């Protein structure tokens, strides 16, 4: 089996081998730890390995020789209709604690299954029935047919939009559910979505620059860039796998959320819609709003529940013997805040009270922040500046000196 280790084939071979290794590592972690995101990310890494294989083998001379040439033509390496739903279900597993694959989710994979069956039909007719080229009489790989490439690009675009909506729902729901949303960190989630968008842009540029899909042309740089991108996604996804603390069941659509709010994090400029924890299209209605506001404030001031660093909206609902949705709507409507900002406000007020008592001279600011429920100094600093418009140190200098 002759493999031409040219510069192009060797570079792609490096990514090929690493992709195989990381896909196996991700599958191992998924099985060992029941880690659903790792399962989907491992599947994605494996698809990427298949995706670059024709060009790695092509630059190695296999597409120019038989019997390799005949075999490679009939292998559906580029699963363009399988990539998008796999990336989307990775997002679902990453962002939704309650996610489980359902029977109707198989519908997302029908186009990909159809293409695999089509590839099997081509092989069966050409190699077994006719024993001569029929489908491949033009001797050009069907993976690079223009209509198939266009369909793959459109599918990527559709699932990118779905993933963006899912990410926004996840972020808003998290800020409306737990008091430590700031410390969870959305950095990897943002980077993954950005990488997804870059993938779309690369495909678009590929369309423009290389209209001849069945020719190698100048495609090497595209496949090298794609390999680096999938390598980045796979490694960072393996290292930075986040754990969602919220359920997005019945919340895949964000009701009544203007488009310009989709890029504004909760607590930074605009507040999320009060119906985030309601079913799509349902208008928030709450009776005795002032009464519920008073009950929640009493828990905060009298019982100091904000000191619990793991405080969630479910804890408040349990203490008040009501549904979490009522707590969420009361805070959204009555205080014009999301749950995270509301709790942090009380934590900040408690820290300020301790400062006014001179306790910042006896303890570190971080110590005061931790005593009041913050999980880290960085989270405390962000929340303090958001609430007071100045840093804790500046507050001491301006207000207490």
N, C-alpha and C positions, 0 to 999 in steps of 0.2 A: 504494500500500500504506500505509494509514493506521495509525500507531502513536501511541497516546495516552500521552505522556510524563508520566504522573501520578507522584506520589511513590512509590507501591508498585511500579509497573512499572519506573521508572527505577532504583530501588535494586537490584532483581533483575537488571536489564539490566547493571549494573556488574559483578556477580558472573558473569553469563553471559559477558560479553566476556573478563574475566580468566581464567575457566575455560577458554575456547577457547584463549587465548594460552598458558597453562601446559600444557595438554594437548599442544599442538604442540611446545612446548619440550621436554617430557619425551619425546615420540616421537622428536624429533631427537636428543636425547642417547642414547636407547636404541639408535637405529640407528648413530650415530657411534661410540659407545663400547662397543657390545654389552652395554649395561646392562639386564639383565632386570628389576630392580625398577622402573626408570624406565618401562619398557614397560607394566607392570601399573598403575603409579600414573597414567600418562597415560590409560590406558583408564578408570580410576576417575574421573579429572577430567572426561573426556568424558561419562560416564554421569551425573555430577552436573549437568552443563550441560543434558543432556536432561531430567533429573528436575525442574529448576526451570522449564523452558521453558513448560509449560502454564499455570502461574500467572503467569509474567512476561507471556505473551501474553494471558492472560485479563484481567489488570489493565490491559492495553493496549487492551482492547475487541475482540480478535480472535474470542473465543468467542461474541460477541454479533452478529457480522456474517458474512455469506456473501460470497464463497466460502470464507473462512478457516475458518469453523466446521466445514463438512463435511470439509475436509482434515485439520484438527487431530484430529478424532474418530478418524480411522483411523491416525494415527501413534502407535505404542507408545512414548511418551516415557518413561514410568516403568518402567524395567526392574528391578523389585523382586527378581526371581529371578536377575538377573545381577550385581547389586551384591555380594551376600555372597561368591560364589566368587571374584570378582575381587579383593576385599579379602584373602581367604584366600591366593590365589596370589601376591599382593603380599608377604604375610608369608613365604611359602615361598621366594620369590626373594630376599627380604631376609635371611633367617636361614640359608639353606642354600646353601653354596658349590657343592654338586654338583647343585643343582636344574636339571632340564630338563623341559619339558612333554612328557608321554607320551600315547600314544593313549588309555589308560584314563582319563586326566584329563578327557577330553571328557565323561564321565558327569556330572561336576559341573555341566555347562552344559545338560544335557538339559531340565530344567524351563524354563529361559529360552528355549531353542530352541523348545520346545513352545508357549510363549506367543506368540512371534514368528510362528510358523506359524498359530496361532489368529487373530492379528490380520490376517494376510494372507487367511485364509479369510473373515473378516468383510468385508474390503474387496472381495474378489472377488464374493461373493454379493450384497452390497448395491449395489455400483457397476457391476458388469459383467453379472451374471446377471439379477438382478431389476430393477435400475435404480431401486430404491426402498428405503426403510428397512425392513429386516427385523430384523437384529441390533440396529440402533440406532433402533428404533421408539420407544423411551422417550427418545431424544435425550440420553442420559447417557453420558459417557465411561467405557468399560470399564476403563480404568486405575484407576478409583476404586471399582471393585466391592469390596464388603467382603471376599468370600472371597479375592480376589487380594491385597488389602492384608494380610490375616491371614497368608496363605501367605508373603508377603515378610518379615513380621516374624518368623515362626517360622524361616525360612531364615537371617535375620540372626543370630538367637540361636544356632542350631546352628553356624554358621561362626565366631561369636565364641568359642565354647567350643573349637573346633578350633584357632583361632589362639592362644588362651591356652596350650593344651597345647604347641603348636609353639614358642611363645616360651620357655616353661619348659625344654623340651628343648634349645633353642638355648643358653640361658644356662648350664645345668648342663654341657652338652657342652663349651662354651667354657672354663669353669673347669676342666674335667677334661682339657683338651687342650693349652692354651697357657699359658705362664707370664706373659703380659702381658694377661690377661683384664680386670684392673682398668682398664687404660688404654684398652681398646677403647671403653668408654662404651656403656651400654645406655639412655641417657636418651631418645633419640628413639624407640627401640623401645617403651619404657614409655609415652611420650606418645601414640604411635600407638594402642597397645592401649587406653589410656584414652579416646582420641577415639572409637574403635570402640564402647566401652561407653556413652559419652555418646550416640552415635547410636542405640543400642538404647533407652536411656532416653527419648530424645526421641520415638521412634516409639511407645513405650508411652504416654507422656503424650498424644500425638496421638490415639491410640485412645480414651483416656478423655475427652478434652476435645472431640473432634470426631467423634462417631459418624456424622454425615452426610457420607460421603466424597465424594459427588458435588456438594456445595455448597461455594462458596468460604468462606463463614462467616468465622471468625477465623483461618484458616489462614495468613494472611500472616506472622504472627510466627514460626510454625513454619518456613516456607520461608526467611525471612530468617535465622533462627538456623542452619538447615541450611546455607545458603549460606556463612555465616561459618565454620562448622565445616569444610566441605569446602575452603574457601579456606585455612584454617589447615593442614589435613592436606597439601594439595597443595604449598603454599609451603615448609613445613618439611620435607616429604619430598624436595623438590627440592634444598634447601640441605643437609640433614643425612643424605643417603643413606649408610648404613653399608655396609661390606663384610664379609660373613661370612668367617671364616677356618676354619670347621669344616664338615664334611659331616654331615648328619643322616640319611643313608641308613640305613634299618633302625632308626631311633631315634625315630619319630614317637610311640611310646607309651613313657612313662617307667615301667619296671617297678618294682613294689613301692615306690612313692613315696607316702607318706601325704598326704592332702589339705592338712594344715596346713603341709607343707613347700613347697607350691607358691608361697607368698608369701614364703619365706625365701631370700634370695640365698645362694649357696654361700659359706662362710667367715664368715657372720654368724649365728651361733646354732646351726645344724645343718649336718651334712655330707651331701652327696648320696649316694645309694645306690651301693654299689660296683659294681653291674652296669650303670651308665650306658652303658658302651661295649660291652655285650653285647646279644644279641638279646632282645626282650621275652619275659619269662617264664623266661629262662635263669638259674639260680642260679650265682653266682660260685664257682668252685673253682680253687684254685691250689696246686700242689705245691711243696715246698721254699720256703715263704714266707720264712723267715729268711734263706735263701741269696740270694734275689732282693732282699730288703731290704738286705743287705750290699753287693751289687753296685751298687745304686742309690746308696747312701750313699757308696761309694767314688768314684763319678763326681762326686758333689757336693763331697766334701771334697778328694779327691786331684786330680781334673782341673778342679775349679771350673767346671763347665759352667754353673752358675747365672749366671755373668757374661755369658752370651750373652743380650741383651735380647729376642731372637727365639726363645728356646728353646721347643720344643714337645715333646710326648710322643713324636712320631715321631722326633725327633732322638735321644732316649734309647733308643728301641727299636732304632734303627739301630746305635747304638754297642754295644748289648748283644746284637745279632743275635737279636732276638725280636720278637713281635707287640706293637703298642701296647696291646692289650687287657690283656696280662700286666702291663705297666708300670702301667697304670691300676688294675688290681685289687690289685697289690702295695701301691701308695701308699694306696688307699682302705682296704684291709683291714689292712695292716701299720702304717701311720702314722696312720690315722683322719683323713686329710685329702684334699682334692682336689689335683690336680696344681699348680694356681696357688698355693694356700696353701703347699704343700710346698716349692716352689722359692723363694717369697718368704721363707719361714722361714730358709732357708740364706742368702739375701741379707741379711736382717736380722742374722743372727749374724755375717756377715762385716763389716757396717757397725759393729756393736758392738765387734768385735775391733779394728777400726781406731780407733774412739773411745778404747778403753782404751789404745791405743798413742799417744794424743795427736794423731792426725792431723786431728782436727776443729779443732785450733788452727792447722793449716797450710793446710787446704782447707775449702771450704764443705761443709755437709751434703749439698747437692744434688750436688756433685762426687763425694763419697764414694758416694752412692746410685747415681749413674750408673756409676761404676767397678764397682759390684757387680751391675749388671744391670738396675736399674730404668730405666724409660723417662722418668719425669718425677718432679718433686718431690712433686706431689700424690699420685701412686700410692705413693711411698715413705712419705709421712706416714701414709696410711691403713693400709698394711701394717704399719708399725712399731707404731702404736697397737693394731692388732688383735693383734699378737704379744706386746707388752709391757704393754698396757693404759694406757700413757702416751705422750706425744708425744716426739719426739727431743730437743727442748730440755729438757723435764722430766726425761728420762733423764740428760742431762748434768748438770743441776743436782742431782739426787738421788743419782746413782750415782758421778759422776766429779769432783764439786767438793769 
